[in-house]
């Protein structure tokens, strides 16, 4: 179990270093979104690589401009991560029970689908959601 967490931490640090050093807007070795390439529309993840680069440089506003859903989900993911670490370190259950509710995946799925649709609407009101 320790190996899995150690390997995950090493991969996370390595990817963070790559995204900090190299801007996905400038370097072309980052993967392109196949959905955007095929349909010329933004998927829910479009702009995430650029958003991560901006976040690592402390530019939250620019990151939100690239992918608002990613930026808005980070506090929840960070809290969940710290609860998992606390559970691992103390050997006690510190999980948020809401994650295990049968409704949670449905709510997350609905939010992602609504974001996907809204960021592709041709109205000025939704233009800020586009990557």
URLIN-V395930 format. One record per residue. N is the residue number from 1. RES is the residue in three letters. PHI is phi in radians with two decimals (999 if undefined). OMEGA is omega in radians with two decimals (* if undefined). Layout:
N:RES:PHI:OMEGA
N:RES:PHI:OMEGA
//
This chain:
1:UNK:999:3.13
2:UNK:-1.10:3.14
3:UNK:-1.07:-3.14
4:UNK:-1.08:3.14
5:UNK:-1.20:3.12
6:UNK:-1.14:3.11
7:UNK:-1.09:3.10
8:UNK:-1.07:3.12
9:UNK:-1.16:3.11
10:UNK:-1.10:3.12
11:UNK:-1.12:3.12
12:UNK:-1.05:3.14
13:UNK:-1.13:-3.14
14:UNK:-1.09:3.13
15:UNK:-1.14:3.09
16:UNK:-1.07:3.12
17:UNK:-1.14:3.13
18:UNK:-1.12:-3.12
19:UNK:-1.23:3.07
20:UNK:-1.28:-3.04
21:UNK:-1.35:-3.02
22:UNK:-1.99:3.12
23:UNK:-1.44:-3.14
24:UNK:-1.06:3.07
25:UNK:-1.27:-3.03
26:UNK:-1.75:-3.05
27:UNK:-1.65:-3.04
28:UNK:-1.71:3.11
29:UNK:-1.48:3.06
30:UNK:-1.38:-3.12
31:UNK:-1.16:3.07
32:UNK:-1.56:3.11
33:UNK:-1.32:3.14
34:UNK:-1.15:3.12
35:UNK:-1.13:3.14
36:UNK:-1.16:-3.13
37:UNK:-1.15:-3.09
38:UNK:-1.40:-3.02
39:UNK:-1.92:-3.09
40:UNK:1.00:3.07
41:UNK:-2.20:3.13
42:UNK:-1.53:2.99
43:UNK:-1.54:-3.13
44:UNK:-1.08:-3.11
45:UNK:-1.66:-3.12
46:UNK:-1.03:-3.13
47:UNK:1.59:-3.09
48:UNK:-1.13:-3.14
49:UNK:-1.13:3.10
50:UNK:-1.18:3.11
51:UNK:-1.14:3.11
52:UNK:-1.10:3.09
53:UNK:-1.03:3.14
54:UNK:-1.14:3.12
55:UNK:-1.09:3.13
56:UNK:-1.14:3.08
57:UNK:-1.71:3.06
58:UNK:1.40:-3.11
59:UNK:-1.73:-3.07
60:UNK:-1.19:-3.13
61:UNK:-1.09:3.13
62:UNK:-1.13:3.10
63:UNK:-1.07:3.11
64:UNK:-1.14:3.08
65:UNK:-1.17:3.12
66:UNK:-1.36:3.14
67:UNK:-2.71:-3.10
68:UNK:-1.11:-3.13
69:UNK:-1.08:3.11
70:UNK:-1.06:-3.10
71:UNK:-1.13:-3.13
72:UNK:-1.22:-3.12
73:UNK:-1.47:-3.09
74:UNK:-1.03:3.12
75:UNK:-1.00:3.13
76:UNK:-1.14:3.14
77:UNK:-1.17:3.12
78:UNK:-1.16:3.09
79:UNK:-1.06:3.12
80:UNK:-1.05:3.12
81:UNK:-1.06:-3.13
82:UNK:-1.15:3.05
83:UNK:-1.14:3.10
84:UNK:-1.13:3.12
85:UNK:-1.10:3.11
86:UNK:-1.06:3.11
87:UNK:-1.10:-3.13
88:UNK:-1.16:-3.07
89:UNK:-1.27:-3.08
90:UNK:-1.66:-3.10
91:UNK:1.04:3.07
92:UNK:-2.09:-3.13
93:UNK:-1.42:3.10
94:UNK:-2.04:-3.09
95:UNK:-1.24:3.00
96:UNK:-1.37:-3.07
97:UNK:-1.11:-3.12
98:UNK:-1.08:3.13
99:UNK:-1.10:-3.04
100:UNK:-1.78:3.06
101:UNK:-1.29:3.13
102:UNK:-1.12:-3.12
103:UNK:-1.43:-3.04
104:UNK:-0.97:3.13
105:UNK:-1.09:3.12
106:UNK:-1.18:3.12
107:UNK:-1.15:3.13
108:UNK:-1.08:3.12
109:UNK:-1.04:3.13
110:UNK:-1.12:3.12
111:UNK:-1.07:-3.13
112:UNK:-1.12:3.14
113:UNK:-1.13:3.12
114:UNK:-1.11:3.08
115:UNK:-1.10:3.14
116:UNK:-1.04:-3.13
117:UNK:-1.18:-3.05
118:UNK:-1.08:-3.08
119:UNK:-1.27:3.12
120:UNK:-1.89:3.10
121:UNK:-1.26:-3.05
122:UNK:-1.46:-3.10
123:UNK:-1.71:-3.10
124:UNK:-0.97:-3.12
125:UNK:-0.99:-3.07
126:UNK:-1.82:-3.09
127:UNK:-1.08:-3.12
128:UNK:-1.20:3.10
129:UNK:-1.45:-3.12
130:UNK:-1.20:3.14
131:UNK:-1.30:*
//
